[in-house]
Amino acid sequence: MKQGESLPISNIRLDGGTQPRATIDVEAVVDYMDAMAGGAIFPPVVVFYDGTNYWLADGFHRVKAAEQSGMEHIACDLRQGTQQDAQWYSFGANKATGLRRTNEDKQRAVKAALLHSNGVQLSNRRIAAHIGVDEGTVRGWRERLTAEIPQSSARTGLDGRTTEVSNIGTAARASKSTSVPTRFRRAPNTPQAHQTDSPPPAAASDATDLAEQALPVSGRATRAQRIDRLARSTLTFIEATKHLAHLVGWLGETAGEFDEAELLLRKATDAIAAASTEIERKALAADPLNASRLEIREGSK
């Protein structure tokens, strides 16, 4: 481990699945840029080196701010490790310091940790301690992602002990099955049967939650995968939009091609506005109340 070592920003890879946050906070990046311009010294970003690539594990906002400020190097806490090591470290980044994480940030970190090779053999409490969330959140997401999580017959707890979990609950379930008449049993997928183990609330409407409960396990897993892919695509779109704005700024301010810069921005804005209008039309057709939920301005069709 080498603390305070300076690395070229261009050598640091940000595409290794080590960003558990839902999105980059643009206002935070601007604040960091102002602080850097004022001479503030930031903690080194955490980077893992696998012998070929430098994987950023903590410090996305600092790297973005330094890059946007025109800096070519940044101070790093350089560690030996693989891309997977960087991913695992990133899940617990900022749990005590740094930019405050949103609930969505925490949920994304929990999901990623459960699907990570390191998390397969760890208990819910061990994962919760690493990420900085409560055990119930991990337990809820483990149940929701059952079809996607690689299964292991043993898990390691906070005390370091490994426990066999494959048979836990088998005897109890068998006893309950033989002692309760079929006509009085609750269906296993009803909310009453999982009151203590229900997954954490998602950012969706009540109708969507009920629809998810009605889906079979494979259907819920598929939907969760598609939601995650959509979230990643949204982040990519946001990053591409910011990069376009940066390039257009250069085109106008540095190259002096103001007319072309304005034309490019106008085309991009028109395309986004057209897509927004179509989505608003569908939302209002599905339910007029979406106007207030989605902050659709009056006059949208």
N, C-alpha and C positions, 0 to 999 in steps of 0.2 A: 504494500500500500504506500502510495506516495501522495502526501497532501500538499496542495499549493502548486503542483506542477502545471505549467502552462501548455495548453494544446491548441493547435489551429482549429478554429470552429468548423472549418470545412472538412476536417478529418473525423468529426464526431457524428455518429449515425443516430438519427432520431426516429428511424423506421423499424425498430426492433421489437415493437409491441411492448414498450416500456413506459407508455404514457397512459396510466389508468384514468386520468381525468377525462371528463366528457368532452371538454373543449378548452381551448386556450382563452384565458381572460385577457382580452385586448387592453382593457383599462389598466390592469396590473402591469402589463408589458410597458405601457406608456409611462406609468409611475416609476418603474424600474429604470427606464431610459433617462428620465429626469434626474433620478438619484445618481445614476452613473455619471451623467454630465456634470453633476455637482460634486463629484469626487468621492461618492460613497463606495465603500469596499464591501462587496457581497461575499458570503461564504462560497468556497469552491463547489462547483457542481460535481456530482458523483458519476464517474465513468468506469465501466468495466472493459478491460482489454483482453481479448481471447487469443492474442498473437497475430491477428490480422486486422480485426475491426475494433473500433472504440465505440461501445454502446452506452448512450446516455441513460442513466438510471434515475437521476433526480436533478432537476434544474432546468426544465423546459422553458419556463418563463424567463429565467436569467439568460439562457442561451439566445432566445428570441430577442430579448432586449439588447444584448451585446451585439448581435448580428445587425439589428436595425440601427444601432448607434454607429455602425461602421467599424466596430472592433474586429480584428482578425484572430485574436487569441483570447482564451479565457482560462482562469485558474481552475484546476481540477483536483479532486480527490480520486486519484487513479488506483484502481484495484484490479487484480488478476481474476478473471472469471469469464464464463461463457455468456452468450446472449440470454440463456435461460436464467443464469445467476442474476443478471441485470434486471430481468423481468420480475423475479421473485423479490428482489430488493425494492423495486419501484412500488410494489403493492403496499408497502408499509411506509413509503416516503410521505413526509408532511403530516404524519399522524399527531405530532406534537409541536412542530415548528413549521414555518413557511406559510404560504398562502392557504387560507382555510379551505378545506375540502367541502364540497356540497354533498348532499345525500346521494345524488346520482354518481358522483365521483367514488364514494365509498362502495356503492352497490356494484359498480363496474369492477372495482378492485377485488371485491369478494368473489364475483363470478369468475374473473380471470384466475384468481388464486385456486379456486376449486377445480378448475380445468387444467391447472399447471401440474407438471410432473412432481414437483415438490409437495404439492398439497394433497396428493392422492392418499398418502399414508399418515396424514396428520389429523388430529381430532379437531372438532369444530372450535373448541376453546383455544387450541394452539394456533389455528389460523386466525381467529378473532384477535388474539393477542398480537400477532404479527402485523395485522392490518390496522388495528386500533378501533375495532367496532365491538358490539356486544355479540355474545355467542348465539343468541336467537336469530340474528340476522344471517349468520353463516348457516345455521341449521335450516332456516327457511329456504335459502337459495340452494342448499344441497338437495333438498327435497324437490324443488322445482326443476333442477338440472340433472335429475337422476339418470335420464337416458343418455346424457352427454359425458358425465363424469366417469373416467376410468375407475373400475371397481377394485378395491383391495380388501383382503380379509383381515388386515391388521391396521391399527392406527396408533400413532405416537402422541401421547398427551403432553401437558405442560411440564409434568414431572420427569419426562424422558422415558417413561415406561411404555412398552408396546402392548396393546390389548387386542385380543382376537374379537372381532365384531361380527363375523359372518353368522353366528348362531344367536346373537343377542335378540331377545324378544320372541324367539321361535316357540318356546314352551308356553309362554303367556298367551300368545296368539292361538296356539292349539287348544289350550284350556278354555279360552273365551269362545272359541268356535264350537266346542262340544257342549258347553253349558248354556248357551243362549239359543233359544228357538229361532229358526230362520226368519219367521215372520216378524220378530221383534228386533232383528239386527239392523243397524244403520249401514247404508252403503258406504264403502270405504272412501269414496271421493266426495262425501258430503262435508260441508263446512263444519258441522257439529263434531265429526269424527276427528278433526284436526285442529281443534280450537287452540291447543298449546303449541302446535308446530306449524302454524300457517305461515306462508312466505311473507316477506316484508311487502308493504304496499307499493305498487308500481305507479309511475306517473301516467295514469290512464283513467278513463271514466269508469263508473261502477258497472256500466253495461259491458265494457271490455273485460273487466275482471270476472264477471259472471260467465262470459263466453269462454274465457280461459279455463274456468273450473269445469265447464262442460266438455272440454276437449280431452281426448285420451292422452296418456303420458307422451306418446310419440308426437302428437299434434302440438302439445305445449312446448316440447323441446324444439320442434321445427320453428314455431312462432318466436321463441326466445332467440334462436339463432338468427332469424331474419331481422328481428328488432336490433340485435347487436350489430349485424352487418349494416343496417340502415344508419345506426348511430355512427359507425366508423366512416360511412360514406358522407354523412353530414359533416363530420369533422374534416374530412378531405376537402369537401366543397368550401368550407369556411377558410381553410388554409389556402386553397387555390384562389379564392376571392381576394384575400389579403395580399397574396403574392402578385396578383394582377394589378391591384391598386398601387403596390410598390413599383412595379415595372412602368405603369402608366405615368406615375409621378416622375420617374427618371426620364421617360420619353418627352414629357413636356418641359420639366424644369431644367434638365441637363442637355438633352438633345435639341430642345427648342421647337419640337414638332407638336405645338399645342393643338392644332386642328385635328391631327390624327389621334392624339391622346383623348380629346373630347369625343371624337367619333367612336372610338373603341369603348369608352365608358358608357356612352349613350346606347350602343348596341347591347352591351352586357346588361344594362339596367332595364331595357325594354324586354329582353328575353326573360329576366327574372320576374318582372312585373306580369308578363303574360302567363307564366307558370303559376304565380301566386293567385292571379284572377281565376284560373281554371280550378285550382284547389279550393278556393273560397266558394266557388259556384257549387262544387260537389258537397262541401261541408254544409252549406245552407240548404241544399236540396235534401240532405240526409236528416238534418235537424236544425230548425231556425235558431235554437238556443246556442248553437255553435258560434253565432255571431259574437256573443259576449265571451264565450269560453276562449275563442281563438282571437279575440280582439279584432274582428273584421269590421272595417269601417262601413258606415252607412252608404248605400249605393252600390255595393259589390254585388255581382250577379254570378 
